[in-house]
Amino acid sequence: CSCKLKGGLDDCSCDVESIDSFNNGKIHPLLEELLGRNYFRYFKVNLNKECPFWYDDSKCALKDCAVDICTEEVLPEGMRNGHEIKKYMTDSLKEKEECDEMMELSTVDHTLSQESKDAFVEWTEYDDSQLSFCVMDDEDENDMQYVDLLLNPERYTGYKGESPHRIWRSIYEENCFKPVQSTRPSYSPNIVSKGLCLEKRVFYRVISGLHSSINIHLCARHLLPDGWGRTKWGPKLEEFRKRFSPESVGPQGTTRLKNLYFVYLLELRALVKAAPYFLNQTFYTGDQREDSEVRQLLMEVLEVARQFPYQFDENTMFQGDPKEARRLKEEFRQHFWNVTRIMDCVGCDKCRLWGKLQVHGLGTALKVLFSGDIIGRTDIPHNRQFHMTRREIVALVNAFGRLSKSIRALEDFKNMMKTS
Ligand code: FAD
């Protein structure tokens, strides 16, 4: 099992059993505990943004699409209005400020020649622009609200038909890189992967893996009859078969599941790479004991993650001619930006919430892997460029938690298939 991408369609075809046993037996239980903690369960999001691409999409009124917004009183003290900004300054944000200050000082250094000043500014702008893969909700927008993720679980909502199809279609056809010489409109993985360079195939596979994960969740928490004339939430094998079994969708089903494992390894690697950065965080919620327990738990997760031998190898990407690599990275980033913006077109609030969180988490993983920075004090003493907001940390860990839960759900479906 190796995730070094060499160019074949089936590369990174890891031995899924070893990932299953690592995930289901080791990291998944720890993640479940971690994601139940206050720091990670409250996510700040704007669910009222206008769709920037089309206008005729009204929000659906399905009961299961509704999202409960947190009132100020239920939030931990450290996340209440006014409190958070001040307190987060004690986290890495403070470092960012110092860094900005340093930058400012450097740019007004009159001993520099005009030429080198220009070069410095250009370099800085370029480097800053490289950092982000997401168009993020602005923390100060009035419509930003906290949502309790545990009270609004990702599950079947009944959101189907043209609205989600348009979103997926637009992601694959317009924002996933198209095959170089193909004019075929289809977005099946086999066709899309042909003729694409490594970076573009990675892009396609992470999106497809995310799509698989979302669909596995809606199969695993579907609405079922409880036998007493009412309904309950539980796994629906029929739905899972319809979406993933070779009998229903041919070999694409297996490819889509492989893409789930692919994006899982990519986010796992991002967590491992970001570990030195997490070491410097306080995970502030206003309750010192809780915060240090969360920190301890996260460190356990990261240690377990670090020991898993099969990691995505980001060093194989954006190599070769530096100019071309830079152009490709920029294109990659622009495409991903668009995917984050399309999330504001999702017509079901619950799906929009989880879509935004997972895309934001994936974007954070890409930022960790490809920002070009060495992260954290243990690597170099003063690497102050790299910064993650609380929302990015919460999104990254939750997004990985979603993928981990999907892989765990696959085991349940496999067992159900054996006995059905
Ligand atoms: P879709 O899943 O809509 O797929 C459309 C087409 O894409 C398929 O026909 C197939 O050709 C292709 N395709 C399918 N899977 C893959 C893959 N993994 N890789 C590549 N191509 C693929 N519904 C819920 O019930 N709960 C949710 O929480 C939820 N969250 C959503 C979040 C987002 C961002 C979006 C866009 C949709 C969400 N949905 C959710 C809707 C759900 O994803 C499906 O769109 C819906 O169930 C309709 O499914 P479908 O079978 O018509 O195919």
Boltz pocket constraint, residues with backbone or C-beta under 6 A from the ligand:
constraints:
  - pocket:
      binder: B
      contacts: [[A, 154], [A, 155], [A, 156], [A, 157], [A, 158], [A, 159], [A, 160], [A, 161], [A, 164], [A, 165], [A, 167], [A, 168], [A, 187], [A, 188], [A, 189], [A, 207], [A, 208], [A, 209], [A, 211], [A, 212], [A, 214], [A, 215], [A, 218], [A, 256], [A, 343], [A, 346], [A, 350], [A, 351], [A, 352], [A, 354], [A, 355]]
      max_distance: 6.0
